Amino acid sequence: MARWKKDQAFLDITQAVDMKVFQESVRGAFADFKDPRRIASCAYPAWFLLLVLLTGYLSGCNTLREIVNFAALRTSWLRELTGLEECDPSYSTF
């Protein structure tokens, strides 16, 4: 099986992204999502959990366990993307 080659144009674009602007667009995209949970007892905002689910799925995760592992492996990226300190939700959180 052939190994996937990185596209240099894609790498150049990702380096040119302003993370602050990207963070705000991510938060804004999920800002109107109504959270049916009791907010006082929630460790993570609903928009963050949706973001983790979507990015995990788009990265090739097929199960919830894989998405939890994805979040654990990408904690620093999620922290940079969202500005949240705690970015490693457990299986039971989902």
N, C-alpha and C positions, 0 to 999 in steps of 0.2 A: 504494500500500500504506500502511495506517495505521501511524503510529509508535506503539510501545509506550509507554504512560504509566506512570510510577513510582507505585506505590501508597504513599501517605503512611503508612498503618498499618504496612506492612512496614518502611519507613525508620525509623519510631519504635521498632519492636521491635529492629532491628539496632543502634541506638544504645544501647539499654538492656542489651545483652549484656555480661556481665562476661567479658572476654577471658581472664583467668587461669583461671576455672572452665571456660571453653570449651576452652582449651588442654589442660587436664588431662583433660577428657572425650574429646578427640580422641586423645590418647596412650593413655588407658585402653582405648578401643575397639579399638586395634590391638595392645595389649600382649601378647596371647597368640599372636600370629601367629608361627609357626615360620619362621625365616629359614634356607633351605638353603644360602646362600652362605657363603664363608669370610669371616667378620666382619672379620678383620684387614685385608683388602684392599678393604673397602667404604667408600666415602665417605659414603653415605647409608643410614640404617636402612631396612629393608624397609617398615615401617609408613609412613614418610614418602613413599616412592615410590608406595605404594598410595593414599595420601591425595591426592597430586598427580594420579594417574590418575583417581581418582573425581571430584575437584573439576573437573578439566578436562573430563571427559566430561559431568558435570552442567551445566557452563557452555556446552555446545554444541560441544565439540571432537569431530571425527569421525576424526581420524588421530593417530598418534603425533607427527608433526611439529607439528600444531596444539597438542597437549598440551605439548610442549616450549616452544613459543612462549608459550602461556598461562602456564607457570611462569616464563618470563623476564619477562613483563609484570607478573606478580603476585608478584614476589620479596619486596617489602616486606610484603605481606599474608601470605604464607606464613611469613616470618620472625616476624612478630607472632603468628601462629596457633600455630606449632610451637615457637618459642623457639630454633630452630636458626640459626646464623650463616650457613651456606652453604645457600641454598635455590634454586639454579638448576641442576638436573641437565641434562646434555646428552642428545642423542638416543641416543648410544651407551651411556649409563648405563642407560636403559630397555631 
